[in-house]
Amino acid sequence: MCCVLVCAVCAACVFIYYAPSGCYDCCVRCLGAVPYPSLVATLLCFTGVALFCGCGHEALAQTEVLVETHFARNIQDYAVMASFIKYFQYVIYGLAGFFFLYCILLLAEGFYTTSAVKQTFGEFRSTRCGRCLSLTFLVLTYILVVIWLAVFAFAAIPVFFFFNMAQTCHNINLLAETAPSINQHSWICMDARQYGLLPWNAMPGKACGMTLASICKTKEFFGTYDYYIAAFVGAGVALLALFLYVIATTYNYAVLRFLGRKGMRC
């Protein structure tokens, strides 16, 4: 990235101050040395992980408040869920740090293996250590893709829960407009125990009728719903970035393996 910024300044000097053409040629070679697939994947990964970790952290905190306020009366009923949220928030901190370092390493590996870098910096030999390092990144990235597919599916569960809750509230409001009697729609409920948020002996554990409709109008509900949607989108963006990394690392390993077999110098 620093190389790109330097080249941008240098190119500006060429066009504005009529600097020597050698500087411009150097900038062109420098820009050609950038592994653009890895760079795009890194930007997508940073964006997706930031969305998933930041919005997921806030969504979990808001979920605890929502369940504590409207679905559980006894603190023992949501103690397990509160502990899970607390530990998962620490996991989110670790995920953010891990992906930051891993994306930087993959970007550096992309710079190392790109053919433009070899042409720019002269002598280069494909070593056994370089091929082994590239293969290691390839295997780790494949494993991360499988793990993140599970995370992506897991992130869809709370979105599904809040979507069902919003649709249920919409049906209650429609019935309230057509049938003024509360008894007509008091049987429509949302049970948090069915989704594993609370144990089956939790009381009340569910919200029905106009009580549920009033919950859906609170800022806590809308805020939590939006946070979960953003976290789900962030997980999808990070998954796309990992797929791009798989393509880039596979190509990088193929290039190094080809050079190793041919014993080529670049």
N, C-alpha and C positions, 0 to 999 in steps of 0.2 A: 504493500500500500504506500509506504514511504517512497518507493521507487516511482510509482505512478504519479504521486504528487510532485516529486522533483522534476519528472519529465514534463508534466503539465506546465510548471513554471518555466522550464527551459524552452518549451515550444512557444509559450507566450512571448518569451524574449525574442525568439526567431522572427515572429510575425510583427511584433511591435517595434523592436529596436534593431531589426536586421542583423541578428547575431550570425556568426559563421554557420555554414550549413552542416558542419561536422556535429555540432550540438544537436541539431534537428535529427540527423541520422541516428545518433545515439538514443534519442528519445523514442524514435520509431522502433528500434531494436528492443528497448526497455519495455515498451508497451506490448510488443510481441512476445515478451517473455512471461507475461502474466497468464497463469492457468485460469482462464475465465470460467470454465465449469466449476472448478473448486471454489473460485471466488464467489460466484453466484450461490453455490450451495452453502458457503459459510455465512453469507448475508441472510439467506433464508433460514438457516439453522439458528442464528442469533435471534432473529425476529420471532420465529416459532417458539423457541424455548423461553424467551422473555415473556411472550404472551401466555404460554402454558403455566409457567412458574408463578408469574405475578398475579394473573387473574385467578389461577387455581388456588393460590394461597388465600386471597381475599374471599373467594367463593366458599372455601371450607370454613373460614371464620364466620361468614354470614349464615351458613347452613346451621352451624351450632346454635347461633342466636335464634334462628327461625324455629328450629325444633324445640329448643328450650322454652320458647315463649308460647308456642301454639300447640305442640303435640305431646309434651311430657310435663307432668307436674312434679314428679319425684326425681331428684338429681341422680338417684341410682339407676333410673331407666335409661339415661343417655350417657352414663359414665363411660361405657365401652366405646361409644361413638366419639365422645370427647377425647379419649385417649388415642383413638385411631387418627383423628384429625390432627392432634398435636404431633404425633410421630410422623405422619405423612407430610406435615409442613417442614419438618427437618429433612425429610427425604427430598423435598422440593429444593431446599437450599443446596443439598449435595448434587442434585441433577444440574442445577444452574452452573455450579463450578466445574463439574465434570465436562459438560458439553462445551463450555467456553474453552477449556484447555484442549479438548479433543478436536474441536473444529480448527483451532490454531495449528495443531499438529498436522491435521489433514491438509490444511492450506499450505503449510511449509513443505509437506511431502509432494504436493502438486507443483510447487515451484521447483523442487529438486528434480522431478522427473520430466518436466515439460521439455520438448525438443527445442523450443525457442531459447530456453536458458542455456542449453548446451551450445547453441550457435552463438549466443551473445558472449558467453564467458570462456569460450575456447575449449581447451582440452578437457575431456570428460570420458571416464570409463565406467561401464556398468559393472559394479562389483557384486560379489556374492552377498555381502552385508546389505547393500542397497536393495537387492531383490528380496532378501529375507524380510527386511523392514517393510517393503511395499506389500508383500504377502501377508504380513502380520496385520497391517492396517486394513487390508481387504477382508480378512477373516473376522476381525473385530467389528467392522462396519456391517457385515452380513448379520452377525449376532445382534448388533444394536437394532437393525431393521426388524428382526423377528420380535425382539423385546418391545420395541416402540409400537409395533402393530397391536400388541396386547394393551399397551398404554392408551393408544388411540381408541380401541374398542371400549376400554374401561372409562375413558373420558366421555363417551356417549351415554353412559348410564344416567348420570345426573341430569343431562340435557333431556333425556327421554322422560325422566320423572317430572321435571318442571314443565315440560311440554304437555304431558297428560294432566298435570294440575291446572295449567292455564286453560286447556280445553274443557276440563270439568267445570271450572269457574264460569267459562263462557256459556256452557249449557245451563248452569244454574241461573245466570242472569237472563237468558232467554225464557226459561220457565217462570222466572219472577215477573217478567213483563206480561206474559200471557195468562198466568195463573197467580192471582194475588195471594192465595193461601200458602203459607209457609210449608204446610204439611205436604203439598204437592211435590216439593223438591227437596225435602229434608232427608230423603233416603239416598241422595247423591252424596257420596263421601270420597275422601282421599285418605287412604290408610298408609301411614309411613312405615308400619310394621311389615307390610307386604314387600317392601323394597329393602328390608334388612337394616333400616336406619335405627329401629328400636326393637327390643325384645317383644315377644307376643304378649307378655303380661304387663306391658307398659300401659298406663292410663293417662289420658284417653286414647292416645296412639293414633287417632284419626280426627279429621275435621269434616263436618257435614253441613249441607245447606248454605244458608246465608253466612254462617261462621266461616266456612271455607271461602265464600265469595269475598268476604271482608279481608281475609288474609291475602288474597290475590291482588288487592288494591294497595297493599302496603309498599313502602319503598324498599323494605328488606327483601320482599319477594322479587320485585323487578330487578333490583340490583344483583341479587344472587343468580337469577336466571341469565342476565346479561354476562356476568362473570364466567359462568359455566360455558356459555356459547363461545365466548372469546377464548377460553382455555381449550375448548374442543377444536376451534379453528387453528389455534397455535400448535396443538398436537399434530394436526394435519399438515401444516406448513413444515414443521420439523421432520415429519415422515417423508415429505417430498424432498427435503434437503438431504436426508439420508439416502434416498434412492439415487439422487444425483451424485452423492459421494460414492455409492457403489459403482456407478457407471465410470466415474473418473478414476477411482482406484483400480478398477479392473483394467482400464486402458493403460494406466501407468505401469501396472505390473506386467502387462503384455509387452509394452515397449521395452522395459528393463530385461525381461526374459529373452526377447528377440535380440537385443544388443549383447546379452551374455552369451547366447549361442553362437552369434556371428563373430564375437570378439572385436566389435567395431569400436573405433574411436571417432568422436565427433568434434 
